[in-house]
Amino acid sequence: MFILTTIQDLIQIAPQEFEKPSAQAIKDSVNTKYSNKVVQKVGLCICMWDLLEASEGLIGHGTGLVNVNVEFRMVVFRPFCGEILQGKIKHSDENGITIDLDFTSEVFIPAPSHLPENCRFDRAEDVWIWRSDDTDLFFDKGEPVRFRVEQEHFEDQKPTLIEKNEEGEEIREKSSAYRIVGSMSLPGLGPTLWWEEGGEEEGEKGD
């Protein structure tokens, strides 16, 4: 799920950061620039792991900023296709289910194609339901789930499109820079509660 990626970049340190040790000032500047940002074809940056190399700082003319060429390793979220991850159901609609991983909610399970057979959407409750052996099993909001990574999508970010609705309120449309497409159609996937209860029942029968 997480990888280490080596990055080279020019980092600027502001005068108010000079009181910090150099390594700490560089780390803070790197995290400010990269943390929670998507780098195309790399993934979602989480935080700096370690500093590999740094040049002597040069003060920029007229700015007071110190420019430092650095090489560092960054912790990046980029799961591989086929990897099994766990998250919580954040939202459901007729198109599918959005999964929250605490640090990102850009995980989508298209429905019904990526859910078990015999699934239907209950519009009154905004929940997907799997009919299994004459029993209704629910993909409830907030429920811990396991899912399989199927695809990843990177998209170059364009300037935010601003439109206005009939009331004159601004509507900002912005696409996701990095999105994971997953599935919960295989045995063992979906709400963890289903399989935990099944395992306990089987164990009890065996006893």
C-alpha positions as CSV (number, residue, x, y, z in Angstrom):
1,M,0.0,0.0,0.0
2,F,2.9,2.4,0.8
3,I,6.1,2.8,-1.1
4,L,9.3,4.9,-0.7
5,T,10.0,7.2,-3.7
6,T,13.2,9.2,-4.1
7,I,12.6,12.8,-5.2
8,Q,15.0,15.6,-6.1
9,D,13.8,19.2,-5.8
10,L,14.7,22.8,-4.9
11,I,13.3,23.6,-1.5
12,Q,12.9,27.2,-0.1
13,I,13.3,27.9,3.6
14,A,11.7,31.1,5.0
15,P,13.6,33.3,7.4
16,Q,11.3,32.5,10.3
17,E,12.5,28.8,10.0
18,F,16.2,29.7,10.5
19,E,16.0,29.1,14.2
20,K,15.4,25.4,13.6
21,P,18.2,22.9,12.9
22,S,18.9,22.7,9.2
23,A,17.6,19.1,8.8
24,Q,14.3,19.9,10.6
25,A,13.8,23.1,8.6
26,I,14.3,21.1,5.4
27,K,11.9,18.4,6.5
28,D,9.2,20.8,7.5
29,S,9.5,22.6,4.1
30,V,9.4,19.3,2.2
31,N,6.3,18.2,4.1
32,T,4.6,21.5,3.6
33,K,5.2,21.3,-0.2
34,Y,4.4,17.6,-0.7
35,S,2.3,16.1,2.1
36,N,-1.3,15.3,1.0
37,K,-0.4,16.2,-2.6
38,V,-0.6,13.9,-5.6
39,V,2.5,13.6,-7.9
40,Q,1.5,12.3,-11.3
41,K,2.4,8.7,-11.9
42,V,3.9,8.5,-8.4
43,G,1.0,8.6,-6.0
44,L,-0.4,10.4,-3.0
45,C,2.5,11.8,-0.9
46,I,2.1,11.2,2.9
47,C,5.3,12.5,4.5
48,M,9.1,12.7,4.1
49,W,10.9,9.5,5.2
50,D,14.5,10.7,5.3
51,L,16.9,13.2,3.8
52,L,19.5,11.7,1.5
53,E,21.5,14.8,0.4
54,A,21.3,18.6,0.6
55,S,23.4,21.3,-1.0
56,E,24.6,24.5,0.7
57,G,21.8,27.1,1.1
58,L,21.8,30.1,-1.2
59,I,19.9,33.2,-0.2
60,G,17.6,34.4,-2.9
61,H,18.1,38.0,-4.1
62,G,15.5,40.3,-2.5
63,T,13.5,37.5,-0.9
64,G,15.5,36.3,2.1
65,L,14.5,32.8,1.2
66,V,17.2,30.2,1.4
67,N,17.3,27.9,-1.7
68,V,18.5,24.3,-1.1
69,N,18.8,21.5,-3.6
70,V,17.7,18.3,-1.8
71,E,17.3,14.6,-2.4
72,F,14.9,12.8,-0.1
73,R,12.7,9.8,0.2
74,M,8.9,10.2,0.5
75,V,6.3,7.8,1.9
76,V,3.7,7.5,-0.9
77,F,0.4,5.8,-1.0
78,R,0.2,3.7,-4.2
79,P,-1.3,0.2,-3.9
80,F,-0.7,-2.3,-6.6
81,C,-3.5,-3.9,-8.6
82,G,-4.8,-7.0,-6.8
83,E,-3.8,-5.8,-3.4
84,I,-6.4,-6.3,-0.6
85,L,-7.0,-3.2,1.5
86,Q,-9.4,-2.3,4.4
87,G,-11.4,0.9,4.9
88,K,-14.8,2.1,5.9
89,I,-17.9,2.9,3.8
90,K,-18.2,6.6,3.5
91,H,-21.0,7.0,1.1
92,S,-23.3,5.0,-1.2
93,D,-25.4,5.9,-4.2
94,E,-26.8,4.2,-7.3
95,N,-23.4,4.4,-9.0
96,G,-21.4,2.6,-6.3
97,I,-19.7,2.9,-2.9
98,T,-17.1,5.4,-1.7
99,I,-14.5,4.0,0.7
100,D,-12.6,6.1,3.3
101,L,-9.0,5.2,4.3
102,D,-8.7,7.9,6.9
103,F,-6.1,9.8,4.9
104,T,-8.0,9.7,1.6
105,S,-11.5,9.0,0.4
106,E,-10.6,8.7,-3.3
107,V,-11.6,5.0,-3.4
108,F,-14.6,4.0,-5.4
109,I,-16.4,0.6,-5.9
110,P,-18.6,0.8,-9.1
111,A,-21.9,-1.0,-8.6
112,P,-23.4,-3.4,-9.3
113,S,-20.5,-4.6,-11.5
114,H,-17.9,-4.7,-8.7
115,L,-20.2,-6.1,-6.0
116,P,-21.4,-9.7,-5.5
117,E,-24.2,-11.0,-7.7
118,N,-27.8,-10.3,-6.6
119,C,-27.0,-6.8,-5.2
120,R,-29.5,-4.1,-5.3
121,F,-29.6,-0.4,-4.2
122,D,-32.2,0.7,-1.6
123,R,-33.0,4.4,-2.4
124,A,-34.9,4.9,0.8
125,E,-31.9,4.0,3.0
126,D,-29.1,4.9,0.5
127,V,-27.5,1.5,1.0
128,W,-26.5,-1.5,-1.2
129,I,-27.9,-4.9,-0.2
130,W,-26.6,-8.3,-1.1
131,R,-29.2,-11.1,-1.2
132,S,-27.4,-14.3,-0.1
133,D,-29.1,-17.5,0.7
134,D,-32.5,-15.8,1.4
135,T,-30.7,-13.3,3.7
136,D,-30.2,-9.6,3.2
137,L,-26.7,-8.4,4.0
138,F,-26.1,-4.6,4.1
139,F,-23.2,-2.4,3.0
140,D,-23.9,0.0,5.8
141,K,-22.3,3.4,6.1
142,G,-19.3,3.4,8.5
143,E,-18.9,-0.4,8.2
144,P,-15.3,-1.7,8.0
145,V,-14.8,-3.4,4.6
146,R,-12.1,-5.2,2.6
147,F,-11.8,-4.5,-1.1
148,R,-9.5,-5.5,-3.9
149,V,-7.6,-2.8,-5.9
150,E,-8.6,-3.1,-9.6
151,Q,-7.4,0.1,-11.3
152,E,-5.8,3.5,-10.6
153,H,-6.5,6.7,-12.4
154,F,-4.2,9.8,-12.5
155,E,-5.6,13.0,-14.0
156,D,-3.9,16.3,-14.7
157,Q,-5.4,19.0,-12.6
158,K,-7.0,21.9,-14.6
159,P,-8.1,25.3,-13.2
160,T,-11.2,24.9,-11.1
161,L,-14.4,25.4,-13.1
162,I,-16.7,27.8,-11.3
163,E,-20.4,27.9,-12.2
164,K,-23.5,29.4,-10.5
165,N,-26.8,27.7,-9.7
166,E,-30.2,29.2,-10.0
167,E,-29.8,30.9,-6.6
168,G,-26.5,32.5,-7.7
169,E,-24.4,30.3,-5.5
170,E,-21.0,29.3,-6.8
171,I,-20.5,25.6,-7.8
172,R,-16.9,24.5,-8.0
173,E,-16.2,21.5,-10.1
174,K,-12.8,19.8,-9.5
175,S,-11.8,16.3,-10.6
176,S,-9.7,14.0,-8.5
177,A,-6.0,13.9,-9.3
178,Y,-5.6,10.3,-8.1
179,R,-8.4,7.7,-7.7
180,I,-8.5,4.0,-6.9
181,V,-11.2,1.7,-8.4
182,G,-11.8,-1.4,-6.3
183,S,-14.1,-4.3,-6.1
184,M,-15.9,-6.3,-3.3
185,S,-17.2,-9.2,-5.5
186,L,-14.9,-12.0,-4.3
187,P,-15.5,-14.2,-1.2
188,G,-13.9,-12.6,1.9
189,L,-14.4,-9.1,0.6
190,G,-17.0,-6.6,1.7
191,P,-18.0,-5.8,5.3
192,T,-15.6,-7.7,7.6
193,L,-18.5,-8.5,10.0
194,W,-20.0,-10.9,7.5
195,W,-17.0,-13.1,7.3
196,E,-16.0,-12.9,11.0
197,E,-19.5,-14.1,12.0
198,G,-19.3,-16.8,9.4
199,G,-15.9,-18.0,10.7
200,E,-17.2,-18.0,14.3
201,E,-20.3,-20.0,13.3
202,E,-18.2,-22.6,11.5
203,G,-15.8,-22.9,14.4
204,E,-18.7,-23.5,16.8
205,K,-20.1,-26.2,14.5
206,G,-16.7,-27.8,14.4
207,D,-16.6,-27.9,18.2
